[in-house]
Amino acid sequence: MNSNDIIKRLPYQEPFLFVDELTNISSEGITGHYRFKKDAYFYTGHFKNNPMTPGVILTECMAQIGLVCFGIYLLKDQLREENQPQIALTSSQIDFFLPVLPGETVTVISEKEVFRFNKLKCNVKLYNENQELVCRGKISGMLTT
């Protein structure tokens, strides 16, 4: 299963799709990227005259790449063309350090902590274009086919 196959199976679409590409995929982790469009709907009201990406959107980006894309890859042997994976977020704990501005590209790196009984728990980090740590934390979810 390659990057395009994984992205096609995501249960999201614009304007709530926060995955542009996946560049490193293994049974131990995943790396992906997303560029926040300058005209994204959430910038309109998030800090007048000084827009920045809301933390909940950064968390969603981390979850889509670090948990959902990774989970789809881990379930690859159980997936068939006609069925979509079912993935539910069960917990997240994220610490934020820097803002992400409109137009910035971020990199998400996720490392598996536990994948057992269809529960996936990952350590996830998000970096800005300058390779500075923007936020990090743990994200968990349940996966089924």
Solvent accessible surface area in square Angstrom, and as a share of the most:
residue,aa,sasa,rsa
1,M,80,0.36
2,N,85,0.44
3,S,26,0.17
4,N,98,0.50
5,D,56,0.29
6,I,0,0.00
7,I,37,0.19
8,K,161,0.68
9,R,31,0.11
10,L,11,0.05
11,P,79,0.50
12,Y,60,0.23
13,Q,140,0.62
14,E,94,0.42
15,P,91,0.57
16,F,80,0.33
17,L,35,0.17
18,F,2,0.01
19,V,5,0.03
20,D,73,0.38
21,E,85,0.38
22,L,11,0.06
23,T,78,0.45
24,N,92,0.47
25,I,44,0.22
26,S,46,0.30
27,S,60,0.39
28,E,106,0.48
29,G,10,0.10
30,I,2,0.01
31,T,19,0.11
32,G,0,0.00
33,H,36,0.16
34,Y,10,0.04
35,R,108,0.39
36,F,1,0.01
37,K,66,0.28
38,K,149,0.63
39,D,126,0.65
40,A,20,0.16
41,Y,113,0.43
42,F,23,0.10
43,Y,14,0.05
44,T,127,0.74
45,G,69,0.66
46,H,51,0.23
47,F,113,0.47
48,K,176,0.75
49,N,155,0.79
50,N,85,0.44
51,P,50,0.31
52,M,46,0.21
53,T,8,0.05
54,P,15,0.10
55,G,30,0.29
56,V,112,0.64
57,I,11,0.06
58,L,5,0.02
59,T,23,0.13
60,E,38,0.17
61,C,0,0.00
62,M,0,0.00
63,A,8,0.07
64,Q,0,0.00
65,I,0,0.00
66,G,0,0.00
67,L,1,0.01
68,V,6,0.04
69,C,0,0.00
70,F,0,0.00
71,G,0,0.00
72,I,0,0.00
73,Y,34,0.13
74,L,32,0.16
75,L,1,0.00
76,K,69,0.29
77,D,133,0.69
78,Q,88,0.39
79,L,19,0.10
80,R,152,0.55
81,E,160,0.72
82,E,139,0.62
83,N,40,0.21
84,Q,81,0.36
85,P,5,0.03
86,Q,108,0.48
87,I,40,0.20
88,A,58,0.45
89,L,96,0.48
90,T,67,0.39
91,S,61,0.39
92,S,51,0.33
93,Q,102,0.45
94,I,26,0.13
95,D,63,0.33
96,F,95,0.40
97,F,100,0.42
98,L,70,0.35
99,P,65,0.41
100,V,0,0.00
101,L,81,0.40
102,P,32,0.20
103,G,18,0.18
104,E,32,0.14
105,T,46,0.27
106,V,1,0.00
107,T,21,0.12
108,V,0,0.00
109,I,63,0.32
110,S,1,0.01
111,E,101,0.45
112,K,58,0.25
113,E,72,0.32
114,V,53,0.30
115,F,66,0.27
116,R,152,0.55
117,F,181,0.75
118,N,53,0.27
119,K,82,0.35
120,L,0,0.00
121,K,65,0.27
122,C,0,0.00
123,N,51,0.26
124,V,1,0.01
125,K,83,0.35
126,L,0,0.00
127,Y,45,0.17
128,N,12,0.06
129,E,96,0.43
130,N,114,0.59
131,Q,129,0.57
132,E,79,0.35
133,L,47,0.23
134,V,0,0.00
135,C,0,0.00
136,R,108,0.40
137,G,12,0.12
138,K,83,0.35
139,I,0,0.00
140,S,4,0.03
141,G,0,0.00
142,M,77,0.34
143,L,0,0.00
144,T,63,0.37
145,T,66,0.38
